[in-house]
Amino acid sequence: MSTPVEGVTRLLWPVGPPLAPPRAVEPAPRPRLPIQRTLEVLQGPFRPLVVWALFWGARPFSELMRRVPDVTKKTLRRELADMERLGLVCRELRHDGGRRAEYSLSPLGQTLRPAVGALYEWGLLRLGLDRGLRTALPGAEPVPRRDRTPVLPDDVRPDQGRPLSGKESSR
């Protein structure tokens, strides 16, 4: 038989009412920022490109496949279905034979034009900076173009990259 430890009592039956199973504690909803909502709608690499491709009117699925680079049929179908569910894109069936659909921006999707246009403008600026063009943000100093020609000392011949000998340097 075990000896009781001082200060510890052994309970043979539960005391009080049975405990309810613990509930999952849900975090309090945090206030959402407008930029978060915009990024949720334009998530992924293809949605902004689809919006961009639909800027100038309705397009059939096959043309969207050509205009959105590196997208598979399955991914484009899924993205268009999600965008239709979100109300960004309208799908209209054409009745000229087979199952053909044209996609266009809905009125809600049209409101994304300034956001995607701003992304396009930023991309143009970034491409210009990466290529060393003298473009910069308005009001900023022009970005200096890096010259890739190495600076050689005066006594080095450019065609061979070695110092000139005494006879050659006097010529």
C-alpha positions in Angstrom: 0.0 0.0 0.0 1.3 3.4 -0.8 1.8 6.0 1.8 0.1 9.3 1.4 2.3 12.3 0.5 2.0 15.2 2.8 -0.3 17.9 1.4 -1.8 15.8 -1.3 -5.3 14.3 -1.1 -6.5 11.6 -3.3 -10.0 12.2 -4.8 -12.0 9.2 -5.6 -14.9 11.0 -7.3 -15.1 14.2 -9.3 -16.0 17.3 -7.5 -18.6 19.7 -9.1 -20.5 19.4 -12.3 -18.8 17.8 -15.3 -16.7 20.1 -17.4 -17.9 21.1 -20.9 -15.4 20.3 -23.7 -13.2 23.2 -24.4 -14.4 25.5 -27.2 -12.2 26.7 -30.0 -11.4 30.2 -29.3 -11.8 32.3 -32.5 -9.6 35.3 -32.8 -11.4 38.6 -32.8 -11.8 39.9 -36.3 -9.2 42.4 -37.0 -10.1 45.6 -38.9 -9.3 45.0 -42.6 -7.3 47.5 -44.6 -8.5 48.4 -48.1 -5.1 47.3 -49.6 -5.7 43.8 -48.1 -9.0 43.5 -49.9 -7.5 44.7 -53.1 -4.7 42.2 -52.9 -7.1 39.4 -52.1 -9.1 40.2 -55.3 -5.9 40.4 -57.4 -4.1 37.5 -55.8 -1.9 35.3 -57.8 0.2 36.0 -60.9 -2.6 35.7 -63.5 -5.5 37.8 -62.3 -4.0 41.2 -63.0 -2.9 39.9 -66.4 -6.5 38.7 -67.1 -7.9 42.1 -66.1 -5.2 43.7 -68.3 -6.2 41.5 -71.3 -9.9 42.4 -70.8 -9.3 46.2 -70.7 -10.2 46.6 -74.4 -13.3 44.5 -74.5 -14.6 41.0 -74.5 -12.2 38.1 -75.4 -12.8 34.4 -76.0 -11.0 31.9 -73.9 -8.6 31.0 -76.6 -7.5 34.6 -77.0 -7.0 34.9 -73.2 -4.8 31.8 -73.4 -2.6 33.7 -75.9 -2.5 37.0 -74.1 -1.8 35.6 -70.6 1.8 34.2 -70.6 2.7 30.9 -69.0 -0.8 30.0 -67.9 -2.3 26.5 -68.4 -5.9 25.9 -69.6 -6.8 24.4 -66.2 -5.4 27.4 -64.3 -7.0 30.0 -66.6 -10.4 28.2 -66.3 -10.1 28.2 -62.5 -9.0 31.9 -62.3 -11.9 32.9 -64.6 -14.4 30.9 -62.6 -13.1 32.5 -59.3 -13.2 36.0 -60.9 -16.7 35.3 -62.1 -17.7 34.2 -58.6 -16.2 37.4 -57.2 -18.1 39.5 -59.7 -15.1 40.8 -61.6 -15.7 39.0 -64.9 -18.9 38.4 -66.9 -19.1 35.2 -69.0 -21.4 35.3 -72.0 -22.1 32.2 -74.1 -21.9 32.7 -77.9 -24.5 30.8 -79.9 -22.6 30.3 -83.1 -22.2 26.6 -83.0 -20.1 25.0 -80.3 -19.6 25.8 -76.6 -17.9 29.2 -76.9 -17.8 31.8 -74.2 -16.5 35.4 -74.2 -15.3 37.0 -71.1 -15.5 40.7 -70.3 -14.9 42.9 -67.2 -18.0 43.4 -65.1 -18.8 46.9 -63.8 -17.0 45.9 -60.6 -14.0 44.6 -62.7 -13.9 47.9 -64.5 -13.1 49.6 -61.2 -9.8 47.7 -61.1 -8.6 49.5 -64.2 -6.8 52.3 -62.3 -5.1 49.8 -60.0 -3.9 47.5 -62.7 -3.0 50.5 -64.9 -0.9 51.8 -62.0 0.9 48.4 -61.8 1.6 48.6 -65.5 3.0 52.1 -65.2 5.2 51.0 -62.2 6.4 48.1 -64.3 7.3 50.4 -67.2 9.3 52.6 -64.8 11.0 49.6 -63.3 12.0 48.2 -66.7 13.4 51.6 -67.6 15.5 51.7 -64.4 16.7 48.1 -64.9 17.8 48.8 -68.5 19.7 51.9 -67.4 17.5 54.4 -69.2 17.5 57.9 -67.8 14.0 57.7 -66.4 13.0 58.3 -62.8 10.1 59.2 -60.7 8.7 62.7 -61.4 10.7 65.3 -59.5 13.5 62.9 -58.8 17.1 63.1 -60.1 17.7 61.2 -63.3 19.2 57.8 -62.7 22.8 57.7 -63.9 23.6 55.2 -66.5 26.3 52.8 -65.6 29.0 52.7 -68.2 30.2 49.1 -68.6 33.5 50.1 -70.3 36.4 49.4 -67.9 38.6 52.4 -67.1 42.2 51.5 -68.1 45.4 53.2 -67.0 47.1 55.3 -69.6 50.0 52.9 -70.0 47.7 49.9 -70.9 46.9 49.1 -74.5 43.2 48.5 -74.9 43.5 45.7 -77.4 45.8 43.5 -75.3 45.3 44.7 -71.8 49.1 44.8 -70.9 51.4 47.7 -70.1 53.2 49.2 -73.1 57.0 48.7 -73.2 59.3 51.7 -73.1 59.8 51.7 -77.0 56.0 51.4 -77.7 55.0 54.1 -75.2 57.2 56.7 -76.9 55.5 56.4 -80.3 
